[in-house]
Amino acid sequence: MLATSYAILASVETEKFRSQHEKILRNLAERTIEHYENLPPDSQIKKSLLRSYGPPYNMVNHRHIVSVRRGDTIIYERDTDNSRKSETYTFDVISAKGNRYTVEALTPRPPPQLMNMLQRVNTLQFFIILFASTLVSLLLSWSITRPLKQLGVASRQFAQGDLHTEIDPKLLKRADELGDLAQDFSYMMRKIQQTISAQKQLLHDVSHELRAPLARLQVAAELIQQKEEKPSSYIQRIHAECERMDELIQRILNFARLEESTATFATFDLVKLLRSHIDNIQFEYPQREIRLSHDMTTLSISADKNLLGEAIDNILRNACKYTPENAPIDLAIKQSHQHVICTIRDYGSGVSPEDLAKLTTPFYRSDNRMHGDGFGLGLSIARRAMEKHGGTLTLGNHPEGGLQVVMTIPERLS
């Protein structure tokens, strides 16, 4: 507003100054011409005459007149060459006797308008205009930014996995471009919800439908094995693949159930839960060393015990499967501000930086040997379990080598 006011004021005041400048010089020229026409023939105008017609130190004075002509006859001309280097303009003057004279004058230099504007700032009128303009600008800005912020909040919630996010109905009823944008957002969100719901339902239905033929296949393999005197390697291979498919189906069902369910919070000892899962895993991997470090003997926390336990179990099993057998696994828990941080680190070869952000994507497996096996669902389940708790799952390579998984859980201590 200040810049606009200055630009308008400078333009108006400059035009006003030029008009006054020309008016003063025209009056000065008319008096000079009148004096000239009253002189005897072949007389010249004295230079001192113009000086007497105005204050010599005024902003506009006789020095601004460069020449006065009647046709090709010069009746007055300054004797300095400096005026020829400056920008000039001309205007005509009609004398009392009807003669036309052409006056050449220096183009005026407008005075700085900043001080003039600062003087006007102190006026009540300027403050009223500025206040009214600022109020209108604030209302206009609020009417635009408020619905945009609402759309931004809704889009971020939707992007974080809250598929039940809805846009304010008042925003949808707006009869302007923002209302159209809100309706487009709502339409897009509904389509995405339908697509994701259909995908989850398909995943769930296919997993259930695969269970029946898989069970019949296992029974058939068992019957064939009972009829043969010696166990066939092919039959054993069929059993192994069936078990692998059954495990995959179970993981898919767990992942689908995790997407639809909500966390059930209860108070339990986190240290005891970690020790229980470590004992179970070491029973399967007796040669594996899992080192648990913590600063407290017990840590009561409010969380979903099954979800949190499943997340920890998946991460520990990944570390056991895809790291060297002689390498230990470190598991550390600590309290930081209002969070409980659980860090699981292995001493394997790590993961390439471009694969780190994709490891929690369902069914994604890195080309690295560390995650080149399995189903690609373990870390996805762990990430969703953390999101159900309002926490985060962060993956990164440790500076000294190996993959490090950090689980940050909001603290709800009893």
C-alpha positions as CSV (number, residue, x, y, z in Angstrom):
1,M,0.0,0.0,0.0
2,L,2.8,2.4,0.8
3,A,4.5,1.6,-2.6
4,T,1.3,2.1,-4.5
5,S,0.6,5.4,-2.6
6,Y,4.1,6.6,-3.4
7,A,3.8,5.7,-7.1
8,I,0.4,7.5,-7.5
9,L,1.5,10.5,-5.5
10,A,4.8,10.8,-7.4
11,S,2.9,10.7,-10.7
12,V,0.3,13.2,-9.7
13,E,2.8,15.6,-8.1
14,T,5.2,15.4,-11.0
15,E,2.5,16.3,-13.5
16,K,1.3,19.1,-11.2
17,F,4.8,20.5,-10.9
18,R,5.3,20.4,-14.7
19,S,2.0,22.3,-15.2
20,Q,3.0,24.9,-12.7
21,H,6.5,25.1,-14.3
22,E,5.1,25.8,-17.7
23,K,2.6,28.3,-16.4
24,I,5.3,30.3,-14.7
25,L,7.6,30.3,-17.8
26,R,4.7,31.2,-20.0
27,N,3.9,34.2,-17.9
28,L,7.6,35.2,-17.9
29,A,7.7,34.8,-21.7
30,E,4.5,36.9,-22.2
31,R,6.0,39.7,-20.2
32,T,9.2,39.5,-22.1
33,I,7.5,39.5,-25.5
34,E,5.2,42.4,-24.4
35,H,8.3,44.4,-23.5
36,Y,10.0,43.5,-26.8
37,E,7.1,44.6,-28.9
38,N,7.1,48.0,-27.2
39,L,10.8,48.5,-28.0
40,P,12.0,50.6,-31.0
41,P,12.6,48.5,-34.2
42,D,15.9,46.4,-34.4
43,S,16.3,46.6,-30.6
44,Q,17.4,43.5,-28.6
45,I,16.1,42.2,-25.3
46,K,18.6,42.7,-22.5
47,K,19.5,39.6,-20.6
48,S,19.1,41.4,-17.3
49,L,15.4,42.1,-18.2
50,L,14.3,38.4,-17.6
51,R,16.2,38.4,-14.3
52,S,14.1,41.3,-13.1
53,Y,10.9,39.4,-13.8
54,G,11.3,36.8,-11.2
55,P,13.3,35.8,-8.0
56,P,16.7,34.6,-9.2
57,Y,16.9,31.7,-6.7
58,N,13.4,30.4,-7.2
59,M,13.0,26.8,-8.4
60,V,11.5,28.1,-11.6
61,N,13.2,31.3,-12.9
62,H,14.5,33.1,-16.0
63,R,17.4,30.6,-16.4
64,H,14.9,27.9,-17.6
65,I,14.1,29.9,-20.8
66,V,16.6,28.9,-23.6
67,S,15.3,31.0,-26.5
68,V,12.3,33.0,-27.8
69,R,11.7,33.2,-31.6
70,R,9.3,34.8,-33.9
71,G,9.5,32.7,-37.1
72,D,13.2,32.6,-37.9
73,T,14.0,35.7,-35.9
74,I,15.7,35.1,-32.5
75,I,14.6,37.8,-30.1
76,Y,16.2,36.2,-27.1
77,E,18.8,33.4,-26.6
78,R,21.0,32.3,-23.7
79,D,24.6,32.6,-24.4
80,T,25.7,29.3,-22.7
81,D,26.1,26.0,-24.3
82,N,25.1,24.0,-21.2
83,S,21.4,24.5,-22.0
84,R,21.9,22.7,-25.3
85,K,23.1,19.6,-23.5
86,S,19.9,19.5,-21.4
87,E,16.5,18.2,-22.4
88,T,14.1,21.0,-23.6
89,Y,10.5,21.5,-24.7
90,T,8.7,24.2,-26.6
91,F,5.4,26.1,-26.4
92,D,3.8,28.9,-28.3
93,V,2.8,32.3,-27.0
94,I,0.4,34.7,-28.8
95,S,1.2,38.3,-28.1
96,A,-1.4,41.1,-27.6
97,K,-0.6,42.2,-31.2
98,G,-1.5,38.8,-32.5
99,N,2.1,37.7,-33.2
100,R,3.1,34.0,-32.6
101,Y,6.3,33.3,-30.7
102,T,7.9,30.0,-30.0
103,V,9.5,29.6,-26.6
104,E,12.1,26.9,-25.9
105,A,12.6,26.0,-22.2
106,L,14.5,23.5,-20.1
107,T,12.5,20.4,-19.1
108,P,11.9,20.7,-15.3
109,R,13.4,18.2,-12.9
110,P,10.6,17.2,-10.5
111,P,11.6,17.5,-6.9
112,P,11.9,14.3,-4.8
113,Q,8.4,13.2,-3.8
114,L,9.5,11.1,-0.8
115,M,9.5,14.0,1.7
116,N,6.2,15.2,0.3
117,M,4.7,11.7,0.8
118,L,6.0,11.5,4.3
119,Q,4.4,14.8,5.1
120,R,1.1,13.5,3.8
121,V,1.4,10.3,5.9
122,N,0.6,12.3,9.0
123,T,-2.8,13.3,7.6
124,L,-5.9,11.6,8.9
125,Q,-7.2,11.0,5.4
126,F,-4.1,8.9,4.5
127,F,-4.5,6.8,7.7
128,I,-8.2,6.2,6.9
129,I,-7.4,5.1,3.3
130,L,-4.5,2.9,4.5
131,F,-6.6,1.3,7.3
132,A,-9.5,0.6,4.9
133,S,-7.3,-0.8,2.3
134,T,-5.4,-3.0,4.8
135,L,-8.7,-4.3,6.2
136,V,-10.0,-5.2,2.7
137,S,-6.7,-6.9,1.9
138,L,-6.8,-8.9,5.1
139,L,-10.4,-10.0,4.5
140,L,-9.6,-11.0,0.9
141,S,-6.5,-12.8,1.9
142,W,-8.3,-14.7,4.7
143,S,-11.1,-15.7,2.4
144,I,-8.5,-17.3,0.0
145,T,-5.9,-18.7,2.4
146,R,-8.3,-20.2,4.9
147,P,-10.0,-22.7,2.5
148,L,-6.6,-23.5,0.9
149,K,-5.2,-24.3,4.4
150,Q,-8.2,-26.6,5.0
151,L,-7.5,-28.4,1.7
152,G,-3.8,-28.7,2.6
153,V,-4.6,-30.2,6.0
154,A,-7.1,-32.7,4.5
155,S,-4.7,-33.7,1.7
156,R,-1.9,-34.3,4.3
157,Q,-4.1,-36.4,6.5
158,F,-5.2,-38.4,3.5
159,A,-1.6,-38.9,2.3
160,Q,-0.6,-40.2,5.7
161,G,-3.1,-43.0,5.4
162,D,-6.3,-41.6,6.9
163,L,-8.7,-42.7,4.1
164,H,-11.7,-41.5,6.1
165,T,-10.7,-37.9,5.8
166,E,-13.5,-35.6,4.6
167,I,-13.5,-32.0,3.3
168,D,-15.6,-29.4,5.1
169,P,-19.1,-29.4,3.5
170,K,-19.1,-25.5,3.6
171,L,-16.0,-25.5,1.4
172,L,-17.7,-27.9,-1.0
173,K,-20.7,-25.6,-1.3
174,R,-18.7,-22.5,-2.3
175,A,-19.8,-21.2,-5.7
176,D,-16.3,-20.1,-6.8
177,E,-13.1,-21.6,-8.1
178,L,-12.1,-22.7,-4.5
179,G,-15.3,-24.6,-4.3
180,D,-14.6,-26.3,-7.6
181,L,-11.1,-27.2,-6.4
182,A,-12.5,-28.7,-3.2
183,Q,-15.0,-30.8,-5.1
184,D,-12.2,-32.0,-7.3
185,F,-10.2,-32.9,-4.2
186,S,-13.2,-34.7,-2.8
187,Y,-13.8,-36.6,-6.0
188,M,-10.1,-37.7,-6.2
189,M,-10.2,-38.8,-2.5
190,R,-13.3,-40.9,-3.1
191,K,-11.8,-42.6,-6.1
192,I,-8.6,-43.4,-4.3
193,Q,-10.6,-44.8,-1.3
194,Q,-12.6,-47.0,-3.6
195,T,-9.4,-48.2,-5.4
196,I,-7.6,-49.0,-2.2
197,S,-10.6,-50.7,-0.6
198,A,-11.1,-52.8,-3.7
199,Q,-7.4,-53.7,-3.7
200,K,-7.5,-54.7,0.0
201,Q,-10.6,-56.7,-0.5
202,L,-9.1,-58.5,-3.5
203,L,-6.0,-59.3,-1.5
204,H,-8.1,-60.6,1.4
205,D,-10.3,-62.7,-0.9
206,V,-7.5,-64.2,-2.9
207,S,-5.6,-65.1,0.2
208,H,-8.6,-66.9,1.6
209,E,-9.3,-68.7,-1.7
210,L,-5.7,-70.0,-1.9
211,R,-6.0,-71.6,1.5
212,A,-8.4,-74.4,0.4
213,P,-6.4,-75.7,-2.7
214,L,-3.2,-75.3,-0.7
215,A,-4.6,-77.5,2.1
216,R,-5.7,-80.1,-0.5
217,L,-2.3,-80.1,-2.1
218,Q,-0.6,-80.7,1.3
219,V,-3.0,-83.6,2.0
220,A,-2.3,-85.1,-1.4
221,A,1.4,-84.9,-0.9
222,E,1.1,-86.5,2.5
223,L,-1.0,-89.4,1.0
224,I,1.6,-90.0,-1.7
225,Q,4.4,-90.0,0.8
226,Q,2.6,-92.6,2.9
227,K,2.2,-95.0,0.0
228,E,5.9,-94.8,-1.0
229,E,8.4,-96.8,0.9
230,K,11.2,-94.2,0.6
231,P,10.5,-90.5,1.0
232,S,10.9,-88.8,-2.3
233,S,12.8,-85.5,-2.5
234,Y,10.1,-84.1,-4.8
235,I,7.5,-84.8,-2.1
236,Q,9.7,-83.0,0.4
237,R,10.0,-80.1,-1.9
238,I,6.2,-79.9,-2.3
239,H,5.9,-79.8,1.5
240,A,8.5,-77.0,1.7
241,E,6.8,-74.9,-1.0
242,C,3.4,-75.5,0.6
243,E,4.7,-74.3,3.9
244,R,6.2,-71.3,2.3
245,M,2.9,-70.4,0.5
246,D,1.0,-70.9,3.7
247,E,3.4,-68.5,5.5
248,L,3.0,-66.0,2.7
249,I,-0.8,-66.2,2.8
250,Q,-0.7,-65.8,6.6
251,R,1.5,-62.7,6.2
252,I,-0.9,-61.2,3.6
253,L,-3.9,-61.8,5.9
254,N,-2.0,-60.2,8.8
255,F,-1.1,-57.2,6.7
256,A,-4.7,-56.8,5.4
257,R,-6.1,-57.2,8.9
258,L,-3.6,-54.6,10.2
259,E,-4.7,-52.1,7.6
260,E,-8.4,-52.4,8.8
261,S,-7.9,-52.8,12.5
262,T,-7.3,-50.2,15.2
263,A,-4.8,-50.4,18.0
264,T,-6.0,-51.6,21.4
265,F,-3.9,-50.0,24.1
266,A,-3.1,-51.7,27.3
267,T,-0.3,-51.3,29.9
268,F,2.5,-53.8,29.9
269,D,6.3,-54.1,30.6
270,L,8.2,-53.4,27.3
271,V,11.4,-54.9,28.6
272,K,9.6,-58.1,29.4
273,L,8.0,-58.2,26.0
274,L,11.4,-57.7,24.3
275,R,13.0,-60.5,26.3
276,S,10.2,-62.8,25.4
277,H,10.6,-62.2,21.7
278,I,14.4,-62.5,22.0
279,D,14.0,-65.9,23.7
280,N,11.6,-67.2,21.0
281,I,13.9,-66.1,18.2
282,Q,17.0,-67.5,19.8
283,F,15.2,-70.8,20.1
284,E,14.9,-70.8,16.3
285,Y,18.4,-69.4,15.8
286,P,20.4,-70.8,18.8
287,Q,23.7,-69.6,17.3
288,R,22.5,-66.0,17.0
289,E,23.6,-63.5,19.7
290,I,21.0,-60.8,20.4
291,R,22.3,-58.1,22.8
292,L,19.7,-56.2,24.7
293,S,20.7,-52.9,26.4
294,H,18.5,-50.6,28.5
295,D,18.8,-48.2,31.4
296,M,15.8,-49.5,33.4
297,T,14.8,-52.9,34.7
298,T,11.1,-52.4,33.8
299,L,9.4,-50.0,31.5
300,S,5.6,-49.9,31.8
301,I,4.1,-48.5,28.6
302,S,0.6,-48.2,27.1
303,A,0.4,-49.7,23.7
304,D,-1.0,-52.5,21.6
305,K,1.0,-55.5,22.8
306,N,0.3,-57.7,19.8
307,L,1.0,-55.1,17.2
308,L,4.2,-53.9,18.9
309,G,5.4,-57.4,19.4
310,E,4.7,-58.3,15.8
311,A,6.7,-55.3,14.6
312,I,9.7,-56.2,16.8
313,D,9.5,-59.8,15.8
314,N,9.5,-59.0,12.1
315,I,12.5,-56.7,12.4
316,L,14.5,-59.2,14.5
317,R,13.7,-62.1,12.2
318,N,14.9,-60.0,9.2
319,A,18.1,-59.3,11.0
320,C,18.6,-63.0,11.8
321,K,17.9,-64.2,8.3
322,Y,19.8,-61.7,6.2
323,T,23.0,-61.1,8.2
324,P,26.1,-63.3,8.7
325,E,25.7,-66.0,11.3
326,N,28.6,-64.9,13.4
327,A,27.4,-61.3,13.5
328,P,25.5,-60.1,16.6
329,I,22.3,-58.1,16.7
330,D,22.0,-55.1,19.1
331,L,18.6,-54.1,20.5
332,A,18.5,-50.9,22.7
333,I,15.6,-49.0,24.3
334,K,15.7,-45.6,26.0
335,Q,13.3,-42.8,26.9
336,S,13.7,-39.5,25.2
337,H,11.4,-36.5,26.0
338,Q,7.9,-37.9,25.4
339,H,8.9,-40.9,23.4
340,V,10.2,-44.4,23.8
341,I,12.9,-45.2,21.2
342,C,13.7,-48.8,20.3
343,T,16.8,-49.3,18.1
344,I,17.6,-52.6,16.4
345,R,21.0,-52.8,14.6
346,D,22.6,-55.6,12.7
347,Y,26.2,-55.9,11.5
348,G,25.5,-57.0,7.9
349,S,26.4,-55.2,4.7
350,G,23.6,-52.6,4.9
351,V,21.3,-51.5,2.2
352,S,21.9,-49.2,-0.8
353,P,20.6,-45.6,-0.2
354,E,18.1,-45.8,-3.1
355,D,16.5,-48.9,-1.5
356,L,16.1,-47.6,2.0
357,A,13.0,-45.6,1.3
358,K,11.4,-48.5,-0.5
359,L,12.0,-51.3,2.1
360,T,8.7,-50.6,3.9
361,T,6.7,-50.8,0.6
362,P,4.6,-54.1,0.6
363,F,6.3,-56.9,-1.4
364,Y,9.4,-54.8,-2.2
365,R,12.7,-56.7,-1.9
366,S,16.0,-55.1,-2.4
367,D,18.5,-56.5,-4.9
368,N,21.0,-56.6,-2.0
369,R,21.5,-60.1,-0.6
370,M,20.4,-58.7,2.8
371,H,16.8,-58.4,1.6
372,G,16.9,-60.5,-1.5
373,D,14.8,-63.3,0.1
374,G,11.5,-63.4,2.0
375,F,8.2,-61.9,1.0
376,G,8.8,-58.2,1.5
377,L,6.1,-57.8,4.1
378,G,7.9,-57.8,7.4
379,L,9.0,-54.2,7.4
380,S,5.7,-53.1,5.9
381,I,3.8,-54.6,8.8
382,A,6.3,-53.0,11.3
383,R,5.7,-49.6,9.7
384,R,1.9,-49.9,9.8
385,A,2.1,-51.0,13.5
386,M,4.1,-47.9,14.3
387,E,1.6,-45.7,12.5
388,K,-1.2,-47.3,14.5
389,H,0.6,-46.1,17.6
390,G,1.2,-42.6,16.2
391,G,4.9,-43.4,16.0
392,T,7.5,-43.7,13.2
393,L,9.8,-46.4,11.8
394,T,13.1,-45.0,10.4
395,L,15.6,-47.1,8.5
396,G,19.2,-46.2,7.8
397,N,22.7,-47.5,7.5
398,H,24.8,-47.3,10.6
399,P,28.0,-45.3,10.1
400,E,30.0,-48.4,11.2
401,G,28.1,-50.7,8.9
402,G,24.8,-52.6,9.0
403,L,21.2,-51.7,8.9
404,Q,19.7,-49.7,11.8
405,V,15.9,-49.6,12.4
406,V,14.6,-47.0,14.9
407,M,11.1,-47.4,16.3
408,T,9.8,-44.2,17.9
409,I,6.7,-44.7,20.1
410,P,4.8,-41.8,21.7
411,E,5.2,-42.3,25.5
412,R,2.0,-43.2,27.3
413,L,3.5,-44.3,30.6
414,S,1.2,-45.5,33.4
